[in-house]
Amino acid sequence: MIAQKVIRTIAAGCFILLAHGCSQPTSSSVAPTLIGSQLPHLSQHPDGGAVMSWVEPVGAGHRLQYAHFSNGAWSNAHTVASGEDWFVNWADFPSVEVLGKDLWGAHWLVRSGWQTYAYDVAVSISTDAGRSWSNSIIPHDDNTPTEHGFVSLYPQGESLGLVWLDGRKTIASAAGDVAPEDIGMTLRSAKLTRDGQVTEALLIDGLVCDCCQTDVAISSQGPIVVYRDRSPEEIRDISVARFRDGSWSQAKTISDDNWQVYGCPVNGPAIDVAGDIVAVAWHTQADNQPRVRFALSIGTSDEFDAPIDIDDTRALGRVDVLVDELGEGQVSWLRQGENNMAELCVRSVSPDGELGQIRVVTEIPATRPSGFPQMKRVGNQILFAWTEVRDGEFQIATDVIPWSTPVP
C-alpha cells in the first residue's frame, strides 16, 4: 500500500492529502484548532463520532477546548475552562471525556506550589453534553505540593470515575534506607457524583511508575485500568486491575517483559474493550530491544494471551489501541525515522495474531513537543490527532484513514 503523505500549511489552517488523487477538504473537515494548540485527547461519542479536546494559550494562561467530529465534519470549538496557574506538560495532558449521552467529564492540572512538579488535578462535570460545566473539583485531599496527574476518566454508574497517579508519599525524605514503596508514586481512584461530591476514594496500587499515562476501558464486567507498574527492584512492566463489587482487584502483570529501568520512561500503555474482548498495547525496552507489544484477553478472566510484537526494530512507543467486536485490533505508535523525525504508524492485528501491513499516517518530530498521538474509530474509519511542530509553533492536526488496509 502507498502510505498517505500529508502536507499541512499550519498558518492557513488547511491541509492537502496527496494520495489517490484526494482533493482539498471543505473547511468543515478541518479541526478548529489555532496556532499554539497542543495536547490532543480523543473520546468516543455515542453518535459514532468523537470528541477531541486540546489546550491552547489565551492571554497569560491556557484554556481547555473541545470540538465534536461527526459525519466527517468538525463542530466549532467550545471552552471548558481557562486559567493562568495551569501546569501544562507534553506527557500529562488534560481531557474531555464523553461518559454518556448527557454526562461528560473534563480534567486539567493546576499548580499547587513552587516545586516543578507540584500540581493538583481539577475536574469538572457537565450534565448537558458539554454545554455547561460545574466549578472545578479537586478529587484528592492530601494537600501536599506533589505530583497528581496522568488522569483517566470513565463512567461509573451514573457518576464520573477517575484514576490518577498520586505523589503524596513522595514528599517524604529519601535520605537513608527508605524503601521505594514508602516514598513512591501511588495509583488511586475516586468517584464524583453529578452534584460534585467526592466518594469512594481508593488506593489501587501503592507503588507504580512515576509519570507514565494510565488508561481505563469499560467491559461488560466493569472498569479496567492499565498502567506501568513498579517493583522495589525497578521492574516497570504493564499491569491491569479490575473494579468489581466496590473495590479494585489485585494488580496483575500482563506480560513479564522484565524491563528494569531506574527512572520513568514516560511511555504509558493503552487499553480498549469491545464487550469482553480486552486489548492492551504498550512499549518496552527490556533487554535493550525497543518494542511495541499487543495482547488480548477474551472473557471475564484477567488472563492475557501471549504478547505479539507490533514493532521490534525502531519503536519509540507513545501507543494507542483499538479493538472491534470480532477481536481485530489496531495499534498506533511512533517509530524512529530519519533526521530526528518519527513516523506515526498504525498496524492491524487479527484475532489469531496475524499482523497487517504497517501504515504510515504522517511524519512528525521525534521530540517531546510532538506529544502522544491519539486515535478513535469513527464508523469504518480511524480518526487520528497529534501535535505538529513547525518553526517552534504548535498546532493540532487530524487525519482519517480506513479501518481496514485497502487492497493496493
Buried (B, 14 or more C-beta within 10 A) or exposed (E): EEBBEBEBEBEEBEBEBEEEEEEEBEEEBBBBBBBBBBBBBBBBBEEEBBBBBBBBBBEEEBBBBBBBBBEBBBBEBBEBBBBEEBBBBBBBBBBBBBBEEBBBBBBBBBBBEEEEBBBBBBBBBBBEBBEEBBEBBBBBEBEBBBBBBBBBBBBBEEBBBBBBBBBBBBEEEEEEEEEBEEBBBBBBBBBBBBEBEBEBEBEBBBBBBBBBBBBBBBBEBBBBBBBBBBBEEEBBBBBBBBBEEEEBBEBBBBBEBBBBBEEBBBBBBBBBBBBEBBBBBBBBBBEEEBBBBBBBBBEEEBEBBEBBBBBEEBBBBBBBBBBBEEBBBBBBBBBBBEEEBBBBBBBBBEBEEEBBEBBBBBBBBBEEBBBBBBBBBBBEBBBBBBBBBEEEEBBBBBBBBEBEBEEE
